[in-house]
């Protein structure tokens, strides 16, 4: 499913790719290979290390989710638990963002 505002012309190679069977990241070993290749390439683009650190973390991660997921990940990586945060809200997403920090989600 392509959920972009339309009408949008979708090139044939994209339609073909979207019609292929999806792999399940929980059980398919090919997912890890694809994910590692993707994050290595993103690391090259952004000029950072794609390898893991001492805690097993990575400098580059690819997240699948709503747009606010990236914002939540950014805040979680910059703010220590228990830190006071000022969240200025001008609507729905700001309120949701405040709720995330309020409930330590």
C-alpha positions in Angstrom: 0.0 0.0 0.0 1.4 3.4 -1.0 0.0 6.1 1.3 1.2 9.3 -0.3 -1.1 12.2 -1.3 -2.1 11.6 -4.9 -2.7 11.2 -7.6 0.9 10.0 -7.7 2.6 8.2 -10.7 4.3 5.1 -9.3 7.1 3.9 -11.6 6.8 0.3 -12.7 9.9 -0.9 -10.8 8.4 0.4 -7.6 5.1 -1.3 -8.3 6.9 -4.6 -9.1 8.9 -4.3 -5.8 5.7 -3.6 -3.9 4.0 -6.7 -5.3 6.7 -9.1 -4.0 6.2 -11.2 -0.9 7.2 -9.4 2.3 9.7 -11.0 4.6 8.9 -11.3 8.3 11.7 -9.6 10.3 10.8 -11.8 13.3 11.6 -15.1 11.5 13.3 -14.6 8.2 17.1 -14.5 8.3 17.2 -12.5 5.1 15.8 -9.5 7.0 19.0 -9.1 9.0 21.1 -9.3 5.9 19.0 -6.6 4.2 18.8 -4.5 7.3 22.6 -4.6 7.8 23.2 -3.7 4.1 20.7 -0.8 4.4 22.3 0.6 7.6 25.8 0.3 6.2 24.8 2.3 3.2 23.0 4.9 5.3 26.1 5.2 7.5 28.2 5.9 4.4 25.7 8.6 3.3 25.7 10.2 6.8 29.5 9.7 7.4 29.0 7.7 10.7 30.1 4.3 11.9 27.5 1.6 11.2 29.1 -0.9 13.6 27.8 -1.7 17.0 29.2 -0.1 20.2 30.1 -1.8 23.4 26.5 -2.0 24.4 25.5 -3.7 21.1 23.9 -0.5 19.8 24.3 1.0 16.3 24.8 4.6 15.2 22.4 4.1 12.3 19.0 2.5 12.7 16.1 2.3 10.3 12.7 2.6 11.9 9.4 1.6 10.4 6.4 3.5 11.8 4.5 6.8 11.8 6.4 10.1 11.4 6.3 10.8 15.2 8.4 7.6 15.7 11.5 9.3 14.4 10.9 12.3 16.7 10.4 10.0 19.7 13.6 8.1 18.9 15.5 11.4 18.6 14.3 12.6 22.0 14.9 9.2 23.6 18.5 9.2 22.3 19.2 12.8 23.5 17.3 12.9 26.9 18.1 10.7 29.9 15.2 9.1 31.8 14.0 11.4 34.5 15.3 14.6 32.9 12.9 17.5 32.9 11.8 18.4 29.4 10.0 21.5 28.1 7.6 20.6 25.3 5.9 23.5 23.5 2.7 22.3 21.8 0.8 23.8 19.0 -1.6 21.0 18.3 -2.2 17.3 18.1 1.4 16.1 17.5 2.8 18.4 20.2 0.3 17.0 22.7 1.2 13.5 21.7 4.9 14.3 22.1 4.2 15.7 25.6 2.3 12.6 26.5 5.2 10.4 25.5 7.6 12.2 27.9 5.0 12.5 30.6 4.4 8.8 30.7 8.0 7.8 30.0 6.9 5.9 26.9 
